C-alpha cells in the first residue's frame, strides 16, 4: 500500500488525539494484517469510495484508553464502554477520516465518506469489505493501546 494513502490517516489520528483528548500516542511498527479480529475492545469503522479509490479505515481502542479519552473529552469517566463511549469512538473515527480526506484531496484523490459504524466487545471482528492489503499500525500510551487499520484497493 502506498504511504501516500497511509500517512494522512496517521497524522489525522495523532492530531485528533492530541488536540481533542490531550493524549500523546507513540506509534509502533506497521504490518500487514491477515485476519478480521480486532486488537482492542471498541472500534470505529468507516468506508470511503471515490472514482479512483475505494477503502476503509478503522480505529480500535483498549477499553482503558477509550475511557480515558472519554474522560478527557467530556470531563466524566464511564465505568465501562457504553453507548456514549461508542458515540465518541464514532466521532473520533469521523474526525480522523475527515482530516485524511482533506489531505488526500490536495493530492488529487477524492472520495466520499460513509457514516462510521462502531463495534465493541472482546474479540469482535472488523470487516473492511475492500479487496486490498490491510495495514495495522499500533499506538501506545500509559492508558493502553490503539490500533489503526487502513485498507485500500490500490
N, C-alpha and C positions, 0 to 999 in steps of 0.2 A: 504494500500500500504506500502511496505517495505521502511523504512527510508534509507536503503542501496541504493535504487534507487534514492530517492529524494535528499539526501544531496549533491551528486556531482553536481547537477544542481544548487542548491542554491549557493554552493561555486563558481562554474563557473560564475554564473551571477554576484555575488558581486565582484569577481576578475576582470571580464571584465569591469564593470562599474568604478571601482577604477583605474585600470591601463590604460584603453583606453579613458575614458571620465572624469577622475578626479572627479568622483561623488560617494559620500558615501551614501548608502541607508540603512535605518533602516527597518529590516524585521518585519512584523506583524505576526499574528497568522494564521497558515494554517487551511483550512477547505475543506470539500468536496464541489464540485461544481455540481449543479444539472441541469444547462441549458447550452446553447451554446452561450449566449450573452457575448460579450467582455466587460471588465470593463474599457476600455480606448478607444483611438482614432486610434491607429495604432498597428498592431500585426504582429509578425513573427511566423510562424508555421512550424515545421519540424517533419517528421516521422522517425522512427527508426525500423528496422527489423533485427532480428538475429535468430539463430537456437533455442534459448531458450526463447526469449522475443520479444514482439512487443509493441511499444509505440509511443507516440508523446509528444512534448513539445511546448508550445507557450509562448511568452513574449509580453505583451501588455503595451503600454506607453500612458499616458495622452499626449495630443499634446504639452503642455508647457514643459514637461520633454523631449520628443523626440526632440524638437527644441533646448533645452539647450544641450543635448548630442551631437547633430549635430554640434552645435557651438563649443563645447569643443574638438570634434574630428577633425574637418576640419577648424576651425577658422572663419566660417561665419554662421550667424543665418538666416535661411529662415523665411519668413513671415508666412508660413503655411506648413502643411505636403504636400510634393510634391514627385516626383519620386526619387530625391536624398535622401530624408529622408527615403523613403521606402527601398532604397538600403542599407542604413546604418542599418536599423532595420533588414533586411535580414542578413547582415554581423554579427551583434551582435548575432542574433539567431544561426547562424552557429558557432560562437566562443564559445558560452555557451555550445552548444551540443557537440562540439569537445572536450572541456575540460572534460565534464562529460563522454564522450565516453572513453577517456584515463583512467579516474579513475575507471570506471566500468570494463574495460578490465583487470585492475590489480586485480579485484575481481572475474574474470572468466566469465564475461558477455560480449559477443561480439555482436556487431550489426553494420549494415551499416546505414548511414545517407542519407536521401533524400535531394533534393535541397529545401531550405526554400521557403515558399510561404508567401507573405506579403499582408495583407488586411487592408484597412483603411476606415474611415468614422464613423460617430456617430452610435452607436448601431449596429455595424457589428457583425457577428457571427463567432465562431471558432468551427469547427467540427473535433474532434480528430480521428474519424474513427477507434477507438480501443475499444474493449469490456472490459472495466475495470473502476475502480473508477477514477474520475478526482479530483485532488487535486489543489487548488488555494492558492497561497501564495502572500499576498500583501507586497509591499515595498514602503517606503515613503522617500522623501527628500523635501527640500524647494521648488523645482520646480515642484512637483507633485507626482503622483503615478505610479508604475509599478506593473503588476500582472504576476506572473509566474504560468503557468498551466502545470501539468505533468499528463500523463495518461499512465498506463502500463496494459497489460493483466494479470499480475501476482499480 
